Amino acid sequence: MAASDDNGITPAFKNKGNFYEYFETYIKGYLKKDVRMFGDSLKYLKEYAQTDYLATKAVTEQFCKGFREFMDNHPNLNGETPYDFSAKFKKVIEQAVRDKLFIVSPA
């Protein structure tokens, strides 16, 4: 669910935002050693969504659940890796909530 202003109306720019761009901006500002895991999480997100543009409004609870299942069943991911990538994705989602891209976390 996209964020809304005080009157409950979602600003058009937030409906049309590309979530990949938001994710990439988050990664550029992240300075800790595990930054590569965010990049890998984004890579698998793009593989799951199979699109070059992911509208912020398309990132729903169902989408997030599907992404987690996709990673759990991915042949190149095993052990704790799907969990770790999911945790990085959720961290970006939580920041997006603080930045008011979402009213509540879809993850």
N, C-alpha and C positions, 0 to 999 in steps of 0.2 A: 504494500500500500504506500503510495507516495505521500509526501508531507503536505500539509495544508497550512495556510496562514491562519490568523486568529478567527476568521469567519468560516472556516471549514472548507474553503475552496482551495484546490491544489493549484499552485502557480504553474502555468504552461511550461516554463523552462524545466521544471522538475519532472513533469510527465515525459518530456522529450529527451531527458538526459541519457547519455550513453553510460551505463554502469561500468563498462570496461575502462572508460576514461577516468572515472572516479577511482576505480581500483588501481590503475596505473599511477595516478597522482598520489594516492596513499603510499604506494610502494616507494616512489621517489622521495617522499618525506620520512620514510622509516629508516632509522639509523642503526638498528641492532643487528647482531650477527645472523639472525635467522631470516633476514630479508629474502634470501633465495627461495625459501619455502613459500613466501607470498607469491613470487613470480611463478612457481610451479603450480600453486593453487589456481592462479589466473589462467595458466595454460590449460589445465584440465577443465576449468569453467568454460573456456572457449570451445573446447572439444565437446563438452556436454551440450552446450547451447547450439552448436553448429551454425553460428552466425557471426558476422563481423561487427554487428551492432546489437547491443543488449539494452533495450529500454529499461530504465529504472523501474517503471511500472510493471514490467514483466517479471521482476524478481519478487515472487510471491512465496508464501509458505510452502505451497505445493512444489514450486520450482526448486526451492532449497532442499526439500526432502528428496526430490528426484536427483539432485546433484550429489547428495550424500550417498544415495543408493548406487549411483553411477560410479562413484569412486570406490565404494565397498566392493563392487563387482568388476572393476577394471583389471584386465590381465597384467598390467605393468605395475600395479600397486598392491602391496601386501603388508602384513604386520600392522604397525602403528601409523604407517604413512597416510592412509585415507583419513584417519582420525586427525592427524596433525594438519593436513591440508584443509580439512573441514574447520578446524579451530582457527586457522588463519583467515579463511573466508568469513567466519562468524565475527572475527575481530574487525574486519573491514565493514561488515554490516553494522556492527555496534557503533562504529565511528560515523557511519552514514546516518544512523538514528540521531546521534548527537548533532550532526550537521543538518538535521531536519530534511533529509532526503526521504526518510520513512517516518511515519508517526510511531509505529511499533516495529520491532524486529521481525522480519519474515523468517528468520533462520531459527 
